[in-house]
Amino acid sequence: MKTGRMMSAVLNTAILWLAVSHAGAQEFPSKVIKITSPYSAGSGPDVIARAVAEKMSKAWGQQAIVDARPGGNGFIALEAVKRAPADGHELAIVGNAHMTINPALFRKLPYDPKADFAPVAMLYSTPFFIAVSANGPYRTMADLIADAKANPGKISYGSPYIGSPSHLGSALLESLTDTKMIHAPFKDALQIFTSIANGDVGWALGTLGTAGALVRAGKIKLIAVAAKKRLPSHPDIPTVDEATGLKGFDVDAWVALMAPRRTPAAVVQRINAEVNKILDQPDVKDRMTALGFVPAPDTPDGLAQTIDRDLKKYGELVKRTGASAE
């Protein structure tokens, strides 16, 4: 008899929790939605975040805004969202660097990617290109590698910061080609490509979303893509494998939305469903294609699995390259 009452109480509690969660989802959103971003205004992720926010505003009749808080390896933005109310009205736009690379680089991270955040929605993935000066000495990957071999410790490559996907990918290229080059970290990713165009830095791994303006201006050129196959939007650019014979040299990034950990599952699912609708809209697809991004709609569980996979992947890569942020 006592056991029956206990089971009934548990069942009633579960039903009550589901009812409250469902009601919360029906009422969401009830105020401004803020997407806090660790990316600089005007960067590729920032452009997409603002496009998504605009679409959210129209769909839900509540204003959605993007609050850019770059700097500090993403710590500033992520700490703000970590402490925010867990009701779905405050989200973070993040990349794999924040969720899966930083944990391997920093002994003391001011957030836990799994304990402090709930996966909400994947936005896109993007491959990295090898970018060099349009007026420089490198026409092909073979030229770049030959120069690095002939002049150890003299060729420089740029990256946004220590431990970024472009830094780890560049360090891996050094290892695979048995070359020694100089890492030049920048505070602003856009400055990297200006420095390449001016001849101050030799090359960099970067996305079309960040480097595209200078490519279109004829200041820098892309000599290879670090992906398994050529991009349909840039069929004339060979893969690193095709250009060098380095098998499996893939460097990419993904960008997603996260929420404070205790955000109700029903609210997370509602945001996820709306974001996936937005990613399927032709104008959004066209904007992503222009930036070299690939829309990557997924479920919250699918995003969680991607985070788990990449935590292992980048943990091993950090060890292999010896990268350290401290």
Secondary structure, 3 states (H helix, E strand, C coil): CHHHHHHHHHHHHHHHHHHHHHHHHHHCCCCCEEEEECCCCCCHHHHHHHHHHHHHHHHHCCCEEEEECCCHHHHHHHHHHHCCCCCCCEEEEEEHHHHHHHHHHCCCCCCCCCCCEEEEEEEEEEECEEEEECCCCCCCHHHHHHHHHHCCCCCEEEECCCCCHHHHHHHHHHHHHCCCCEEEECCCHHHHHHHHHCCCCCEEEECHHHHHHHHHCCCEEEEEECCCCCCCCCCCCCEHHHHHCCCCCCCEEEEEEEEECCCCHHHHHHHHHHHHHHHCCHHHHHHHHHCCCEECCCCHHHHHHHHHHHHHHHHHHHHHHCCCCC
